[in-house]
Amino acid sequence: FIMDGNGRWAKLKNKPRNFGHKKGSDRVDEIVETSFSYGIKCVSLYAFSTENWARPKEEVDYLMQLLKGSMS
């Protein structure tokens, strides 16, 4: 799965970019759980590209916290 467009989605809804990132993270949880329920044992997620490091520090920090939280 490739995560893309969460910030743009939030902007269309007049919400902050981090709102979109959180919703995207929640959606990944749903996708992974559903995949496992269908017997899929492994999924790959491309969630952070090298270009993402150029984003504002606050946004990168938020994304890192989301990624860290999803691994626990």
All heavy atoms as TSV, in Angstrom:
chain	resi	resn	atom	element	x	y	z
A	1	PHE	N	N	0.834	-1.166	0.000
A	1	PHE	CA	C	0.000	0.000	0.000
A	1	PHE	C	C	0.885	1.236	0.000
A	1	PHE	O	O	1.900	1.270	0.690
A	1	PHE	CB	C	-0.907	0.011	1.234
A	1	PHE	CG	C	-1.864	-1.141	1.270
A	1	PHE	CD1	C	-1.555	-2.297	1.958
A	1	PHE	CD2	C	-3.079	-1.061	0.606
A	1	PHE	CE1	C	-2.440	-3.355	1.987
A	1	PHE	CE2	C	-3.963	-2.108	0.633
A	1	PHE	CZ	C	-3.648	-3.258	1.322
A	2	ILE	N	N	0.487	2.234	-0.741
A	2	ILE	CA	C	1.218	3.497	-0.796
A	2	ILE	C	C	0.328	4.588	-0.207
A	2	ILE	O	O	-0.775	4.822	-0.683
A	2	ILE	CB	C	1.617	3.860	-2.243
A	2	ILE	CG1	C	2.515	2.768	-2.822
A	2	ILE	CG2	C	2.294	5.221	-2.278
A	2	ILE	CD1	C	2.834	2.947	-4.287
A	3	MET	N	N	0.836	5.215	0.840
A	3	MET	CA	C	0.117	6.316	1.475
A	3	MET	C	C	0.361	7.569	0.645
A	3	MET	O	O	1.500	7.967	0.454
A	3	MET	CB	C	0.642	6.547	2.889
A	3	MET	CG	C	0.551	5.355	3.800
A	3	MET	SD	S	-1.091	5.102	4.428
A	3	MET	CE	C	-1.324	6.557	5.419
A	4	ASP	N	N	-0.695	8.190	0.182
A	4	ASP	CA	C	-0.524	9.407	-0.605
A	4	ASP	C	C	-1.812	10.207	-0.565
A	4	ASP	O	O	-2.904	9.646	-0.616
A	4	ASP	CB	C	-0.176	9.062	-2.052
A	4	ASP	CG	C	0.227	10.282	-2.858
A	4	ASP	OD1	O	0.865	11.186	-2.295
A	4	ASP	OD2	O	-0.102	10.339	-4.052
A	5	GLY	N	N	-1.676	11.512	-0.431
A	5	GLY	CA	C	-2.821	12.394	-0.554
A	5	GLY	C	C	-3.557	12.729	0.719
A	5	GLY	O	O	-4.579	13.417	0.679
A	6	ASN	N	N	-3.055	12.283	1.871
A	6	ASN	CA	C	-3.765	12.571	3.124
A	6	ASN	C	C	-3.816	14.060	3.429
A	6	ASN	O	O	-4.842	14.569	3.872
A	6	ASN	CB	C	-3.121	11.819	4.289
A	6	ASN	CG	C	-3.275	10.329	4.152
A	6	ASN	OD1	O	-4.295	9.836	3.720
A	6	ASN	ND2	N	-2.234	9.595	4.523
A	7	GLY	N	N	-2.713	14.756	3.193
A	7	GLY	CA	C	-2.684	16.197	3.429
A	7	GLY	C	C	-3.603	16.948	2.483
A	7	GLY	O	O	-4.315	17.871	2.881
A	8	ARG	N	N	-3.602	16.554	1.211
A	8	ARG	CA	C	-4.495	17.193	0.233
A	8	ARG	C	C	-5.955	16.915	0.580
A	8	ARG	O	O	-6.808	17.792	0.463
A	8	ARG	CB	C	-4.172	16.692	-1.183
A	8	ARG	CG	C	-2.847	17.215	-1.707
A	8	ARG	CD	C	-2.615	16.815	-3.156
A	8	ARG	NE	N	-2.591	15.377	-3.361
A	8	ARG	CZ	C	-1.507	14.618	-3.231
A	8	ARG	NH1	N	-0.357	15.162	-2.885
A	8	ARG	NH2	N	-1.570	13.318	-3.438
A	9	TRP	N	N	-6.254	15.692	1.020
A	9	TRP	CA	C	-7.609	15.333	1.419
A	9	TRP	C	C	-8.077	16.235	2.567
A	9	TRP	O	O	-9.195	16.752	2.546
A	9	TRP	CB	C	-7.653	13.860	1.826
A	9	TRP	CG	C	-8.972	13.395	2.334
A	9	TRP	CD1	C	-10.037	12.960	1.588
A	9	TRP	CD2	C	-9.383	13.318	3.698
A	9	TRP	NE1	N	-11.074	12.617	2.425
A	9	TRP	CE2	C	-10.699	12.830	3.720
A	9	TRP	CE3	C	-8.764	13.606	4.907
A	9	TRP	CZ2	C	-11.405	12.624	4.892
A	9	TRP	CZ3	C	-9.467	13.407	6.085
A	9	TRP	CH2	C	-10.778	12.920	6.066
A	10	ALA	N	N	-7.200	16.429	3.559
A	10	ALA	CA	C	-7.553	17.282	4.696
A	10	ALA	C	C	-7.789	18.720	4.242
A	10	ALA	O	O	-8.740	19.371	4.695
A	10	ALA	CB	C	-6.448	17.230	5.752
A	11	LYS	N	N	-6.941	19.201	3.348
A	11	LYS	CA	C	-7.088	20.571	2.858
A	11	LYS	C	C	-8.437	20.761	2.177
A	11	LYS	O	O	-9.098	21.788	2.365
A	11	LYS	CB	C	-5.955	20.905	1.889
A	11	LYS	CG	C	-5.962	22.327	1.409
A	11	LYS	CD	C	-4.768	22.614	0.509
A	11	LYS	CE	C	-4.829	24.052	0.021
A	11	LYS	NZ	N	-3.711	24.381	-0.849
A	12	LEU	N	N	-8.872	19.777	1.408
A	12	LEU	CA	C	-10.183	19.858	0.750
A	12	LEU	C	C	-11.322	19.950	1.761
A	12	LEU	O	O	-12.382	20.477	1.462
A	12	LEU	CB	C	-10.400	18.649	-0.164
A	12	LEU	CG	C	-9.568	18.615	-1.445
A	12	LEU	CD1	C	-9.727	17.268	-2.146
A	12	LEU	CD2	C	-9.975	19.751	-2.374
A	13	LYS	N	N	-11.083	19.425	2.956
A	13	LYS	CA	C	-12.092	19.455	4.013
A	13	LYS	C	C	-11.862	20.622	4.972
A	13	LYS	O	O	-12.471	20.657	6.045
A	13	LYS	CB	C	-12.077	18.129	4.763
A	13	LYS	CG	C	-12.419	16.946	3.869
A	13	LYS	CD	C	-12.840	15.765	4.703
A	13	LYS	CE	C	-13.429	14.677	3.847
A	13	LYS	NZ	N	-14.658	15.024	3.175
A	14	ASN	N	N	-10.960	21.531	4.587
A	14	ASN	CA	C	-10.618	22.684	5.429
A	14	ASN	C	C	-10.127	22.268	6.811
A	14	ASN	O	O	-10.470	22.889	7.815
A	14	ASN	CB	C	-11.789	23.661	5.541
A	14	ASN	CG	C	-12.111	24.297	4.212
A	14	ASN	OD1	O	-11.208	24.731	3.497
A	14	ASN	ND2	N	-13.372	24.333	3.862
A	15	LYS	N	N	-9.330	21.224	6.838
A	15	LYS	CA	C	-8.739	20.714	8.085
A	15	LYS	C	C	-7.222	20.811	7.978
A	15	LYS	O	O	-6.665	20.883	6.878
A	15	LYS	CB	C	-9.127	19.238	8.298
A	15	LYS	CG	C	-10.605	18.970	8.368
A	15	LYS	CD	C	-11.146	19.398	9.698
A	15	LYS	CE	C	-12.608	18.968	9.809
A	15	LYS	NZ	N	-13.211	19.402	11.029
A	16	PRO	N	N	-6.519	20.764	9.102
A	16	PRO	CA	C	-5.051	20.776	9.053
A	16	PRO	C	C	-4.508	19.483	8.438
A	16	PRO	O	O	-5.166	18.442	8.486
A	16	PRO	CB	C	-4.637	20.914	10.518
A	16	PRO	CG	C	-5.841	20.656	11.330
A	16	PRO	CD	C	-7.046	20.777	10.456
A	17	ARG	N	N	-3.306	19.575	7.882
A	17	ARG	CA	C	-2.699	18.405	7.236
A	17	ARG	C	C	-2.608	17.213	8.191
A	17	ARG	O	O	-2.840	16.073	7.789
A	17	ARG	CB	C	-1.309	18.758	6.705
A	17	ARG	CG	C	-1.344	19.708	5.525
A	17	ARG	CD	C	0.047	20.021	5.015
A	17	ARG	NE	N	0.779	18.860	4.588
A	17	ARG	CZ	C	0.646	18.265	3.387
A	17	ARG	NH1	N	-0.198	18.750	2.498
A	17	ARG	NH2	N	1.361	17.212	3.080
A	18	ASN	N	N	-2.284	17.475	9.459
A	18	ASN	CA	C	-2.152	16.370	10.407
A	18	ASN	C	C	-3.470	15.635	10.615
A	18	ASN	O	O	-3.480	14.445	10.927
A	18	ASN	CB	C	-1.584	16.863	11.735
A	18	ASN	CG	C	-0.105	17.166	11.634
A	18	ASN	OD1	O	0.556	16.804	10.661
A	18	ASN	ND2	N	0.426	17.840	12.635
A	19	PHE	N	N	-4.580	16.315	10.447
A	19	PHE	CA	C	-5.883	15.652	10.499
A	19	PHE	C	C	-5.944	14.567	9.413
A	19	PHE	O	O	-6.380	13.443	9.663
A	19	PHE	CB	C	-7.000	16.684	10.303
A	19	PHE	CG	C	-8.388	16.101	10.270
A	19	PHE	CD1	C	-9.068	15.843	11.449
A	19	PHE	CD2	C	-9.011	15.816	9.064
A	19	PHE	CE1	C	-10.357	15.309	11.424
A	19	PHE	CE2	C	-10.292	15.285	9.030
A	19	PHE	CZ	C	-10.961	15.029	10.215
A	20	GLY	N	N	-5.496	14.915	8.225
A	20	GLY	CA	C	-5.472	13.939	7.127
A	20	GLY	C	C	-4.513	12.800	7.394
A	20	GLY	O	O	-4.816	11.642	7.100
A	21	HIS	N	N	-3.369	13.111	7.976
A	21	HIS	CA	C	-2.400	12.054	8.287
A	21	HIS	C	C	-2.981	11.080	9.308
A	21	HIS	O	O	-2.825	9.858	9.184
A	21	HIS	CB	C	-1.099	12.650	8.816
A	21	HIS	CG	C	-0.381	13.506	7.822
A	21	HIS	ND1	N	-0.224	13.163	6.496
A	21	HIS	CD2	C	0.228	14.712	7.962
A	21	HIS	CE1	C	0.454	14.103	5.868
A	21	HIS	NE2	N	0.727	15.065	6.741
A	22	LYS	N	N	-3.669	11.606	10.309
A	22	LYS	CA	C	-4.283	10.734	11.327
A	22	LYS	C	C	-5.370	9.860	10.712
A	22	LYS	O	O	-5.463	8.660	10.987
A	22	LYS	CB	C	-4.854	11.591	12.470
A	22	LYS	CG	C	-5.628	10.813	13.516
A	22	LYS	CD	C	-4.750	9.835	14.267
A	22	LYS	CE	C	-5.503	9.187	15.417
A	22	LYS	NZ	N	-5.627	7.747	15.272
A	23	LYS	N	N	-6.210	10.456	9.861
A	23	LYS	CA	C	-7.263	9.669	9.210
A	23	LYS	C	C	-6.653	8.578	8.328
A	23	LYS	O	O	-7.156	7.461	8.270
A	23	LYS	CB	C	-8.185	10.568	8.384
A	23	LYS	CG	C	-9.069	11.462	9.214
A	23	LYS	CD	C	-10.060	10.652	9.994
A	23	LYS	CE	C	-11.077	11.551	10.665
A	23	LYS	NZ	N	-12.071	10.796	11.416
A	24	GLY	N	N	-5.555	8.914	7.640
A	24	GLY	CA	C	-4.868	7.920	6.816
A	24	GLY	C	C	-4.322	6.786	7.659
A	24	GLY	O	O	-4.418	5.614	7.297
A	25	SER	N	N	-3.756	7.129	8.811
A	25	SER	CA	C	-3.240	6.121	9.732
A	25	SER	C	C	-4.363	5.210	10.231
A	25	SER	O	O	-4.199	3.986	10.302
A	25	SER	CB	C	-2.554	6.813	10.913
A	25	SER	OG	O	-2.146	5.885	11.874
A	26	ASP	N	N	-5.498	5.809	10.575
A	26	ASP	CA	C	-6.654	5.012	11.010
A	26	ASP	C	C	-7.090	4.056	9.906
A	26	ASP	O	O	-7.453	2.904	10.164
A	26	ASP	CB	C	-7.826	5.914	11.395
A	26	ASP	CG	C	-7.550	6.758	12.629
A	26	ASP	OD1	O	-6.589	6.458	13.374
A	26	ASP	OD2	O	-8.287	7.741	12.838
A	27	ARG	N	N	-7.071	4.522	8.687
A	27	ARG	CA	C	-7.487	3.705	7.538
A	27	ARG	C	C	-6.532	2.525	7.345
A	27	ARG	O	O	-6.968	1.422	7.021
A	27	ARG	CB	C	-7.541	4.576	6.280
A	27	ARG	CG	C	-8.213	3.927	5.139
A	27	ARG	CD	C	-9.726	3.880	5.389
A	27	ARG	NE	N	-10.333	3.333	4.201
A	27	ARG	CZ	C	-11.181	2.328	4.214
A	27	ARG	NH1	N	-11.566	1.802	5.355
A	27	ARG	NH2	N	-11.688	1.868	3.112
A	28	VAL	N	N	-5.249	2.768	7.559
A	28	VAL	CA	C	-4.274	1.676	7.459
A	28	VAL	C	C	-4.608	0.589	8.472
A	28	VAL	O	O	-4.555	-0.605	8.151
A	28	VAL	CB	C	-2.829	2.194	7.659
A	28	VAL	CG1	C	-1.853	1.044	7.883
A	28	VAL	CG2	C	-2.399	3.015	6.462
A	29	ASP	N	N	-4.951	0.990	9.690
A	29	ASP	CA	C	-5.342	0.004	10.704
A	29	ASP	C	C	-6.483	-0.870	10.195
A	29	ASP	O	O	-6.450	-2.099	10.331
A	29	ASP	CB	C	-5.764	0.686	12.004
A	29	ASP	CG	C	-4.615	1.366	12.733
A	29	ASP	OD1	O	-3.441	1.058	12.430
A	29	ASP	OD2	O	-4.905	2.218	13.590
A	30	GLU	N	N	-7.481	-0.249	9.596
A	30	GLU	CA	C	-8.624	-0.990	9.056
A	30	GLU	C	C	-8.188	-1.943	7.938
A	30	GLU	O	O	-8.637	-3.094	7.889
A	30	GLU	CB	C	-9.679	-0.033	8.514
A	30	GLU	CG	C	-10.343	0.831	9.550
A	30	GLU	CD	C	-11.244	1.887	8.909
A	30	GLU	OE1	O	-11.716	1.677	7.778
A	30	GLU	OE2	O	-11.468	2.923	9.552
A	31	ILE	N	N	-7.338	-1.458	7.049
A	31	ILE	CA	C	-6.883	-2.269	5.917
A	31	ILE	C	C	-6.087	-3.477	6.408
A	31	ILE	O	O	-6.291	-4.601	5.933
A	31	ILE	CB	C	-6.057	-1.414	4.941
A	31	ILE	CG1	C	-6.967	-0.416	4.217
A	31	ILE	CG2	C	-5.300	-2.285	3.939
A	31	ILE	CD1	C	-6.228	0.669	3.465
A	32	VAL	N	N	-5.200	-3.259	7.369
A	32	VAL	CA	C	-4.382	-4.355	7.886
A	32	VAL	C	C	-5.261	-5.391	8.587
A	32	VAL	O	O	-5.123	-6.597	8.358
A	32	VAL	CB	C	-3.274	-3.822	8.823
A	32	VAL	CG1	C	-2.578	-4.949	9.570
A	32	VAL	CG2	C	-2.264	-3.011	8.022
A	33	GLU	N	N	-6.166	-4.935	9.436
A	33	GLU	CA	C	-7.054	-5.873	10.129
A	33	GLU	C	C	-7.896	-6.677	9.138
A	33	GLU	O	O	-8.056	-7.888	9.294
A	33	GLU	CB	C	-7.955	-5.120	11.105
A	33	GLU	CG	C	-7.210	-4.594	12.319
A	33	GLU	CD	C	-8.103	-3.782	13.254
A	33	GLU	OE1	O	-9.340	-3.932	13.186
A	33	GLU	OE2	O	-7.541	-3.005	14.044
A	34	THR	N	N	-8.434	-6.007	8.137
A	34	THR	CA	C	-9.237	-6.698	7.134
A	34	THR	C	C	-8.386	-7.684	6.352
A	34	THR	O	O	-8.819	-8.815	6.084
A	34	THR	CB	C	-9.910	-5.689	6.181
A	34	THR	OG1	O	-10.754	-4.823	6.958
A	34	THR	CG2	C	-10.733	-6.385	5.117
A	35	SER	N	N	-7.177	-7.277	5.985
A	35	SER	CA	C	-6.274	-8.173	5.258
A	35	SER	C	C	-6.025	-9.440	6.058
A	35	SER	O	O	-6.108	-10.558	5.521
A	35	SER	CB	C	-4.942	-7.476	4.966
A	35	SER	OG	O	-5.127	-6.361	4.126
A	36	PHE	N	N	-5.718	-9.291	7.334
A	36	PHE	CA	C	-5.462	-10.454	8.179
A	36	PHE	C	C	-6.702	-11.332	8.305
A	36	PHE	O	O	-6.604	-12.561	8.329
A	36	PHE	CB	C	-4.963	-10.031	9.554
A	36	PHE	CG	C	-3.562	-9.451	9.544
A	36	PHE	CD1	C	-3.103	-8.740	10.629
A	36	PHE	CD2	C	-2.710	-9.606	8.463
A	36	PHE	CE1	C	-1.821	-8.196	10.635
A	36	PHE	CE2	C	-1.430	-9.070	8.453
A	36	PHE	CZ	C	-0.989	-8.371	9.557
A	37	SER	N	N	-7.877	-10.711	8.364
A	37	SER	CA	C	-9.110	-11.502	8.480
A	37	SER	C	C	-9.355	-12.346	7.228
A	37	SER	O	O	-10.037	-13.356	7.291
A	37	SER	CB	C	-10.312	-10.600	8.765
A	37	SER	OG	O	-10.718	-9.899	7.607
A	38	TYR	N	N	-8.786	-11.934	6.098
A	38	TYR	CA	C	-8.881	-12.700	4.856
A	38	TYR	C	C	-7.740	-13.694	4.710
A	38	TYR	O	O	-7.591	-14.329	3.676
A	38	TYR	CB	C	-8.909	-11.766	3.642
A	38	TYR	CG	C	-10.258	-11.158	3.377
A	38	TYR	CD1	C	-10.543	-9.861	3.805
A	38	TYR	CD2	C	-11.256	-11.867	2.712
A	38	TYR	CE1	C	-11.776	-9.282	3.570
A	38	TYR	CE2	C	-12.498	-11.310	2.481
A	38	TYR	CZ	C	-12.748	-10.015	2.907
A	38	TYR	OH	O	-13.981	-9.456	2.680
A	39	GLY	N	N	-6.908	-13.802	5.729
A	39	GLY	CA	C	-5.814	-14.765	5.694
A	39	GLY	C	C	-4.526	-14.236	5.085
A	39	GLY	O	O	-3.570	-14.988	4.914
A	40	ILE	N	N	-4.497	-12.961	4.753
A	40	ILE	CA	C	-3.274	-12.365	4.232
A	40	ILE	C	C	-2.326	-12.181	5.411
A	40	ILE	O	O	-2.666	-11.519	6.391
A	40	ILE	CB	C	-3.563	-11.023	3.530
A	40	ILE	CG1	C	-4.482	-11.261	2.332
A	40	ILE	CG2	C	-2.267	-10.334	3.112
A	40	ILE	CD1	C	-5.058	-9.998	1.724
A	41	LYS	N	N	-1.157	-12.773	5.334
A	41	LYS	CA	C	-0.245	-12.787	6.474
A	41	LYS	C	C	0.749	-11.626	6.472
A	41	LYS	O	O	1.369	-11.336	7.490
A	41	LYS	CB	C	0.533	-14.102	6.493
A	41	LYS	CG	C	-0.351	-15.329	6.502
A	41	LYS	CD	C	-0.301	-16.010	7.823
A	41	LYS	CE	C	-1.022	-17.332	7.799
A	41	LYS	NZ	N	-2.392	-17.240	8.158
A	42	CYS	N	N	0.917	-10.971	5.342
A	42	CYS	CA	C	1.915	-9.912	5.260
A	42	CYS	C	C	1.435	-8.819	4.310
A	42	CYS	O	O	0.923	-9.113	3.230
A	42	CYS	CB	C	3.228	-10.509	4.750
A	42	CYS	SG	S	4.556	-9.320	4.599
A	43	VAL	N	N	1.553	-7.578	4.734
A	43	VAL	CA	C	1.273	-6.435	3.867
A	43	VAL	C	C	2.453	-5.480	3.963
A	43	VAL	O	O	3.140	-5.422	4.978
A	43	VAL	CB	C	-0.044	-5.704	4.233
A	43	VAL	CG1	C	-1.238	-6.601	4.036
A	43	VAL	CG2	C	-0.012	-5.179	5.636
A	44	SER	N	N	2.699	-4.749	2.897
A	44	SER	CA	C	3.768	-3.741	2.877
A	44	SER	C	C	3.139	-2.369	2.762
A	44	SER	O	O	2.182	-2.178	2.021
A	44	SER	CB	C	4.697	-3.964	1.683
A	44	SER	OG	O	5.370	-5.195	1.806
A	45	LEU	N	N	3.709	-1.429	3.486
A	45	LEU	CA	C	3.196	-0.070	3.501
A	45	LEU	C	C	4.339	0.889	3.215
A	45	LEU	O	O	5.358	0.877	3.901
A	45	LEU	CB	C	2.589	0.238	4.870
A	45	LEU	CG	C	2.090	1.644	5.115
A	45	LEU	CD1	C	0.891	1.940	4.228
A	45	LEU	CD2	C	1.730	1.831	6.571
A	46	TYR	N	N	4.165	1.691	2.178
A	46	TYR	CA	C	5.126	2.742	1.855
A	46	TYR	C	C	4.523	4.035	2.373
A	46	TYR	O	O	3.578	4.563	1.802
A	46	TYR	CB	C	5.347	2.791	0.336
A	46	TYR	CG	C	6.449	3.717	-0.090
A	46	TYR	CD1	C	7.778	3.355	0.042
A	46	TYR	CD2	C	6.148	4.962	-0.625
A	46	TYR	CE1	C	8.798	4.202	-0.362
A	46	TYR	CE2	C	7.159	5.822	-1.029
A	46	TYR	CZ	C	8.479	5.435	-0.891
A	46	TYR	OH	O	9.467	6.288	-1.286
A	47	ALA	N	N	5.053	4.498	3.501
A	47	ALA	CA	C	4.393	5.604	4.190
A	47	ALA	C	C	5.222	6.871	4.303
A	47	ALA	O	O	4.684	7.913	4.654
A	47	ALA	CB	C	3.989	5.154	5.592
A	48	PHE	N	N	6.509	6.799	4.026
A	48	PHE	CA	C	7.347	7.985	4.232
A	48	PHE	C	C	8.495	7.946	3.234
A	48	PHE	O	O	9.387	7.107	3.337
A	48	PHE	CB	C	7.883	8.017	5.667
A	48	PHE	CG	C	8.414	9.352	6.078
A	48	PHE	CD1	C	7.569	10.312	6.607
A	48	PHE	CD2	C	9.755	9.660	5.936
A	48	PHE	CE1	C	8.049	11.555	6.995
A	48	PHE	CE2	C	10.250	10.889	6.319
A	48	PHE	CZ	C	9.394	11.843	6.846
A	49	SER	N	N	8.466	8.855	2.284
A	49	SER	CA	C	9.520	8.907	1.263
A	49	SER	C	C	10.625	9.869	1.693
A	49	SER	O	O	10.452	10.658	2.630
A	49	SER	CB	C	8.938	9.353	-0.079
A	49	SER	OG	O	8.550	10.706	-0.010
A	50	THR	N	N	11.747	9.815	1.000
A	50	THR	CA	C	12.845	10.726	1.333
A	50	THR	C	C	12.426	12.181	1.152
A	50	THR	O	O	12.896	13.058	1.872
A	50	THR	CB	C	14.088	10.426	0.477
A	50	THR	OG1	O	13.735	10.483	-0.907
A	50	THR	CG2	C	14.650	9.052	0.799
A	51	GLU	N	N	11.516	12.446	0.226
A	51	GLU	CA	C	11.034	13.814	0.015
A	51	GLU	C	C	10.275	14.344	1.233
A	51	GLU	O	O	10.209	15.552	1.462
A	51	GLU	CB	C	10.137	13.899	-1.224
A	51	GLU	CG	C	10.859	13.678	-2.536
A	51	GLU	CD	C	10.991	12.208	-2.915
A	51	GLU	OE1	O	10.412	11.335	-2.218
A	51	GLU	OE2	O	11.692	11.922	-3.893
A	52	ASN	N	N	9.693	13.441	2.021
A	52	ASN	CA	C	8.923	13.866	3.186
A	52	ASN	C	C	9.783	14.565	4.237
A	52	ASN	O	O	9.267	15.339	5.048
A	52	ASN	CB	C	8.195	12.691	3.827
A	52	ASN	CG	C	7.069	12.153	2.980
A	52	ASN	OD1	O	6.758	10.972	3.038
A	52	ASN	ND2	N	6.440	12.987	2.185
A	53	TRP	N	N	11.092	14.329	4.235
A	53	TRP	CA	C	11.967	14.991	5.196
A	53	TRP	C	C	12.009	16.501	4.978
A	53	TRP	O	O	12.370	17.254	5.890
A	53	TRP	CB	C	13.388	14.426	5.128
A	53	TRP	CG	C	13.483	13.041	5.686
A	53	TRP	CD1	C	13.750	11.902	4.988
A	53	TRP	CD2	C	13.309	12.633	7.052
A	53	TRP	NE1	N	13.750	10.820	5.832
A	53	TRP	CE2	C	13.483	11.239	7.107
A	53	TRP	CE3	C	13.003	13.318	8.232
A	53	TRP	CZ2	C	13.374	10.516	8.294
A	53	TRP	CZ3	C	12.904	12.592	9.418
A	53	TRP	CH2	C	13.088	11.213	9.437
A	54	ALA	N	N	11.605	16.966	3.799
A	54	ALA	CA	C	11.610	18.406	3.498
A	54	ALA	C	C	10.370	19.116	4.035
A	54	ALA	O	O	10.282	20.343	3.957
A	54	ALA	CB	C	11.710	18.617	1.984
A	55	ARG	N	N	9.439	18.381	4.586
A	55	ARG	CA	C	8.241	19.004	5.153
A	55	ARG	C	C	8.596	19.772	6.421
A	55	ARG	O	O	9.661	19.557	7.000
A	55	ARG	CB	C	7.203	17.923	5.475
A	55	ARG	CG	C	6.678	17.244	4.234
A	55	ARG	CD	C	5.720	16.138	4.601
A	55	ARG	NE	N	5.277	15.467	3.395
A	55	ARG	CZ	C	4.079	14.947	3.234
A	55	ARG	NH1	N	3.193	15.025	4.202
A	55	ARG	NH2	N	3.760	14.349	2.117
A	56	PRO	N	N	7.700	20.624	6.898
A	56	PRO	CA	C	7.973	21.339	8.156
A	56	PRO	C	C	8.250	20.356	9.300
A	56	PRO	O	O	7.661	19.268	9.357
A	56	PRO	CB	C	6.682	22.117	8.418
A	56	PRO	CG	C	6.044	22.255	7.068
A	56	PRO	CD	C	6.415	21.011	6.314
A	57	LYS	N	N	9.176	20.725	10.182
A	57	LYS	CA	C	9.582	19.843	11.277
A	57	LYS	C	C	8.391	19.331	12.088
A	57	LYS	O	O	8.343	18.156	12.459
A	57	LYS	CB	C	10.571	20.564	12.195
A	57	LYS	CG	C	11.071	19.682	13.330
A	57	LYS	CD	C	12.007	20.420	14.249
A	57	LYS	CE	C	12.554	19.592	15.381
A	57	LYS	NZ	N	11.797	18.520	15.913
A	58	GLU	N	N	7.429	20.206	12.367
A	58	GLU	CA	C	6.272	19.795	13.166
A	58	GLU	C	C	5.488	18.679	12.472
A	58	GLU	O	O	4.997	17.754	13.119
A	58	GLU	CB	C	5.344	20.986	13.435
A	58	GLU	CG	C	5.968	22.088	14.270
A	58	GLU	CD	C	6.894	23.001	13.460
A	58	GLU	OE1	O	6.802	23.027	12.211
A	58	GLU	OE2	O	7.733	23.668	14.083
A	59	GLU	N	N	5.372	18.781	11.149
A	59	GLU	CA	C	4.645	17.748	10.403
A	59	GLU	C	C	5.431	16.441	10.394
A	59	GLU	O	O	4.856	15.363	10.594
A	59	GLU	CB	C	4.377	18.227	8.978
A	59	GLU	CG	C	3.505	17.273	8.190
A	59	GLU	CD	C	3.119	17.808	6.817
A	59	GLU	OE1	O	3.515	18.942	6.445
A	59	GLU	OE2	O	2.406	17.081	6.109
A	60	VAL	N	N	6.742	16.521	10.188
A	60	VAL	CA	C	7.578	15.312	10.210
A	60	VAL	C	C	7.508	14.657	11.585
A	60	VAL	O	O	7.348	13.436	11.693
A	60	VAL	CB	C	9.037	15.646	9.828
A	60	VAL	CG1	C	9.954	14.448	10.057
A	60	VAL	CG2	C	9.125	16.103	8.377
A	61	ASP	N	N	7.600	15.466	12.637
A	61	ASP	CA	C	7.512	14.922	14.000
A	61	ASP	C	C	6.178	14.207	14.209
A	61	ASP	O	O	6.130	13.118	14.804
A	61	ASP	CB	C	7.677	16.025	15.044
A	61	ASP	CG	C	9.093	16.570	15.122
A	61	ASP	OD1	O	10.024	15.937	14.553
A	61	ASP	OD2	O	9.273	17.641	15.742
A	62	TYR	N	N	5.104	14.800	13.725
A	62	TYR	CA	C	3.784	14.184	13.869
A	62	TYR	C	C	3.725	12.860	13.110
A	62	TYR	O	O	3.233	11.852	13.630
A	62	TYR	CB	C	2.687	15.135	13.376
A	62	TYR	CG	C	1.303	14.600	13.621
A	62	TYR	CD1	C	0.727	14.694	14.890
A	62	TYR	CD2	C	0.577	13.987	12.610
A	62	TYR	CE1	C	-0.547	14.189	15.136
A	62	TYR	CE2	C	-0.687	13.479	12.846
A	62	TYR	CZ	C	-1.236	13.585	14.103
A	62	TYR	OH	O	-2.492	13.068	14.337
A	63	LEU	N	N	4.245	12.841	11.897
A	63	LEU	CA	C	4.256	11.614	11.105
A	63	LEU	C	C	5.071	10.521	11.793
A	63	LEU	O	O	4.666	9.347	11.808
A	63	LEU	CB	C	4.796	11.885	9.695
A	63	LEU	CG	C	3.867	12.668	8.785
A	63	LEU	CD1	C	4.625	13.177	7.571
A	63	LEU	CD2	C	2.681	11.819	8.367
A	64	MET	N	N	6.202	10.899	12.377
A	64	MET	CA	C	7.034	9.919	13.082
A	64	MET	C	C	6.273	9.345	14.279
A	64	MET	O	O	6.361	8.139	14.553
A	64	MET	CB	C	8.353	10.553	13.547
A	64	MET	CG	C	9.310	10.892	12.416
A	64	MET	SD	S	9.862	9.435	11.518
A	64	MET	CE	C	9.093	9.727	9.930
A	65	GLN	N	N	5.533	10.188	14.989
A	65	GLN	CA	C	4.741	9.693	16.119
A	65	GLN	C	C	3.643	8.741	15.653
A	65	GLN	O	O	3.388	7.730	16.306
A	65	GLN	CB	C	4.142	10.865	16.913
A	65	GLN	CG	C	5.160	11.634	17.715
A	65	GLN	CD	C	5.930	10.747	18.676
A	65	GLN	OE1	O	5.353	9.964	19.426
A	65	GLN	NE2	N	7.241	10.844	18.650
A	66	LEU	N	N	3.014	9.057	14.526
A	66	LEU	CA	C	1.997	8.156	13.984
A	66	LEU	C	C	2.607	6.804	13.621
A	66	LEU	O	O	2.050	5.757	13.932
A	66	LEU	CB	C	1.338	8.754	12.742
A	66	LEU	CG	C	0.253	9.782	12.952
A	66	LEU	CD1	C	-0.233	10.321	11.597
A	66	LEU	CD2	C	-0.920	9.212	13.721
A	67	LEU	N	N	3.766	6.846	12.955
A	67	LEU	CA	C	4.430	5.600	12.571
A	67	LEU	C	C	4.856	4.806	13.803
A	67	LEU	O	O	4.665	3.589	13.858
A	67	LEU	CB	C	5.639	5.890	11.687
A	67	LEU	CG	C	5.326	6.411	10.295
A	67	LEU	CD1	C	6.602	6.903	9.608
A	67	LEU	CD2	C	4.654	5.343	9.455
A	68	LYS	N	N	5.387	5.487	14.787
A	68	LYS	CA	C	5.809	4.815	16.002
A	68	LYS	C	C	4.615	4.187	16.714
A	68	LYS	O	O	4.681	3.048	17.182
A	68	LYS	CB	C	6.503	5.814	16.935
A	68	LYS	CG	C	7.238	5.165	18.075
A	68	LYS	CD	C	7.826	6.182	19.042
A	68	LYS	CE	C	8.837	7.070	18.385
A	68	LYS	NZ	N	9.472	8.016	19.331
A	69	GLY	N	N	3.506	4.907	16.769
A	69	GLY	CA	C	2.302	4.398	17.421
A	69	GLY	C	C	1.714	3.200	16.726
A	69	GLY	O	O	1.132	2.315	17.352
A	70	SER	N	N	1.870	3.137	15.409
A	70	SER	CA	C	1.283	2.026	14.664
A	70	SER	C	C	2.091	0.749	14.824
A	70	SER	O	O	1.627	-0.331	14.499
A	70	SER	CB	C	1.158	2.384	13.183
A	70	SER	OG	O	2.442	2.475	12.586
A	71	MET	N	N	3.305	0.868	15.350
A	71	MET	CA	C	4.168	-0.305	15.506
A	71	MET	C	C	4.020	-0.937	16.885
A	71	MET	O	O	4.587	-1.973	17.144
A	71	MET	CB	C	5.616	0.084	15.246
A	71	MET	CG	C	5.848	0.561	13.823
A	71	MET	SD	S	7.483	1.236	13.558
A	71	MET	CE	C	8.473	-0.241	13.646
A	72	SER	N	N	3.261	-0.310	17.760
A	72	SER	CA	C	3.135	-0.845	19.117
A	72	SER	C	C	1.930	-1.741	19.251
A	72	SER	O	O	1.104	-1.881	18.429
A	72	SER	CB	C	3.077	0.282	20.126
A	72	SER	OG	O	2.048	1.191	19.820
